[in-house]
Amino acid sequence: MDWELTGPARDLMVGRVAEQAPQVFAMCELERDDEGELLDGHIYAWGLAFDGTVQWSTPDGTVHGISDSLDRPMRRMSRIAEVGVVWPQRTTAG
């Protein structure tokens, strides 16, 4: 069965979907050597940021969480590793 909206139903909903779509982010863990040079990094979790709520899950789905902000899970992770966030759909000013 095809669940994709088309025609007038799609036209009705496409603007609402764009306005309310969550923002995708990746919680990343970085690895450095003793001199501070960046060696590697990996995605610890993927997440969705809604208005007032974030939900995240490790890529294998074994660890997940919900919080009122991204600050809480990032602070928790930063206690054990160097971490940062990447927002794939955002562009940075050059």
C-alpha positions in Angstrom: 0.0 0.0 0.0 1.3 3.5 -0.9 0.8 5.9 2.0 2.2 9.0 0.3 -0.2 11.9 0.0 -0.8 13.4 -3.4 -3.0 16.0 -5.0 -5.1 18.3 -2.8 -4.3 16.3 0.4 -0.6 16.8 -0.2 -1.1 20.5 -1.0 -3.0 21.0 2.2 -0.3 19.3 4.4 3.0 20.2 2.8 3.2 23.7 4.4 2.3 22.4 7.8 4.9 19.6 7.5 7.6 22.1 6.6 6.7 24.4 9.6 6.6 21.6 12.1 9.3 19.3 10.9 11.9 18.4 13.6 15.5 19.3 13.1 17.8 16.3 12.7 21.1 16.3 14.6 24.0 14.0 15.4 25.6 13.8 18.8 29.3 13.1 17.9 32.1 11.8 20.0 35.7 12.9 19.2 39.0 11.1 19.8 42.3 13.0 20.2 45.8 12.0 20.9 47.9 13.2 23.9 48.9 16.4 22.1 45.3 17.2 21.3 45.3 16.4 17.6 42.0 15.0 16.3 42.4 11.3 15.5 38.9 10.2 14.8 35.2 10.6 15.6 32.0 8.8 15.4 28.3 9.4 15.7 27.2 8.5 19.2 23.5 9.1 18.5 21.0 10.6 16.0 18.4 12.9 17.3 15.3 14.9 16.5 14.7 18.4 17.9 11.1 19.4 18.3 9.8 22.6 19.8 10.7 22.1 23.5 11.8 18.4 23.2 14.7 16.4 21.9 14.7 12.7 21.3 17.8 10.7 20.5 18.9 7.2 19.9 22.2 5.4 19.3 22.6 4.1 15.7 22.0 0.5 16.9 19.0 1.5 19.0 20.3 0.2 22.3 20.4 3.6 24.1 17.9 6.3 23.7 16.4 9.3 25.5 14.0 12.2 25.6 14.8 15.5 27.2 13.5 19.1 27.3 16.7 20.3 25.7 19.8 19.0 24.0 21.9 20.5 26.8 21.1 17.7 29.3 22.2 14.7 27.2 25.3 16.6 25.9 26.3 17.5 29.5 26.0 13.9 30.5 28.0 12.6 27.6 30.7 15.3 28.1 31.5 13.8 31.5 33.1 10.8 29.8 34.1 12.0 26.3 34.7 15.1 24.1 31.4 15.6 22.3 29.8 18.0 19.9 26.6 18.4 17.8 26.3 18.5 14.0 23.1 19.8 12.5 23.2 18.4 8.9 20.6 20.7 7.4 22.2 23.9 8.8 24.8 25.8 6.8 27.5 27.9 8.5 28.4 31.4 7.4 31.8 31.5 5.7 
